Amino acid sequence: MDRAPFGVTVRIAPADRSDALERRLAELGLRGGVEVRCLQRTAGGGRVVDVAGARIALGREVLQRVRTEPTGP
């Protein structure tokens, strides 16, 4: 998700593993199939994303582990 364009909606790809980070992201609503939109950049290379109307700040290391796919045709 670290390369997703700002203002464009993308879908989170299903995770191929289940670890502590994946469980924590799922608790925040960031699980496979959910659509998110990158809103702004944060200090240190992180991003603020919109998921179901909630704004969530994610660090660069976390963003690098979240895979996304396009939503439209």
Buried (B, 14 or more C-beta within 10 A) or exposed (E): BBEBEEEEBBBBEEBEEEEEBBEEBBEEBBBBEBEBBBBEEEEEEBBBBBBEEEEBEBEEEBBEBBBBEEEEE
